[in-house]
Amino acid sequence: MQLITLYGQASNKKWVIEVSDKASLDLTILEFLRSHNFPIASSCDGEKVCQLCTINEGLLACNVLVKDIITKYNSIITITYL
């Protein structure tokens, strides 16, 4: 079991989300957070065009996999507008 910590800078809140199955590791962060009912901005629905789904000061949630957040970013996601 893996855990991802999500920080909302606008709300100053923190959530811990469990990655409960191996299939979730291959989801994009956009897909993963939406599946957990977090309101992630994206007018292009993950086509990497609108760039509204920015996380961690410059990454696109539609372009980063859950497994990459765990291995490369210490399981931390920061969203400015959340």
C-alpha positions in Angstrom: 0.0 0.0 0.0 1.3 3.4 -1.0 0.0 6.8 0.3 0.0 10.1 -1.5 -0.2 13.4 0.3 -2.2 16.2 -1.4 -1.7 19.8 -0.3 -4.2 22.5 -1.2 -2.5 25.8 -1.0 -5.6 28.0 -1.3 -7.4 26.1 1.4 -4.3 25.3 3.5 -5.6 21.7 3.8 -3.9 18.3 3.5 -5.3 15.0 2.4 -3.7 11.6 2.5 -5.0 9.3 -0.3 -4.3 5.6 -0.4 -3.2 4.0 -3.6 -5.0 0.7 -3.0 -4.3 -1.3 -6.1 -1.5 -1.8 -8.7 -3.8 -0.5 -11.6 -3.9 2.9 -9.9 -0.1 3.2 -10.3 -0.6 3.6 -14.1 -3.3 6.2 -13.9 -2.4 9.9 -14.5 -2.7 12.1 -11.5 -5.6 13.8 -13.2 -7.4 10.5 -13.5 -6.5 9.4 -10.0 -7.5 12.5 -8.3 -10.8 12.7 -10.2 -11.5 9.1 -9.2 -11.2 10.2 -5.6 -13.6 13.2 -6.2 -11.1 16.0 -6.1 -11.9 18.9 -8.4 -9.0 19.1 -10.8 -9.1 21.8 -13.4 -8.9 20.7 -17.0 -10.8 22.0 -20.0 -9.1 19.6 -22.4 -9.9 16.5 -20.3 -6.4 15.3 -20.2 -5.3 16.0 -23.8 -2.3 18.0 -22.5 -3.4 21.2 -24.3 -5.1 23.6 -21.8 -2.4 23.3 -19.0 -4.9 24.0 -16.3 -4.2 20.9 -14.3 -0.8 22.1 -13.0 0.5 20.5 -9.9 3.8 20.8 -8.0 4.6 24.2 -9.6 4.8 23.2 -13.2 3.9 19.6 -13.8 0.7 18.7 -15.7 -1.5 16.2 -13.8 -2.5 14.8 -17.1 1.1 14.0 -18.0 2.4 12.5 -14.7 1.6 9.0 -13.5 0.8 8.0 -10.0 3.9 5.8 -9.9 6.0 8.8 -10.9 4.7 10.9 -8.1 5.5 8.2 -5.7 9.1 7.5 -7.0 10.2 10.9 -8.2 8.3 13.4 -6.0 8.1 11.7 -2.6 4.4 11.0 -2.9 3.6 14.7 -2.6 1.2 16.7 -4.8 0.6 20.4 -4.3 -2.2 22.3 -6.0 -2.3 26.0 -5.7 -6.1 26.6 -6.3 -7.3 23.7 -4.2 
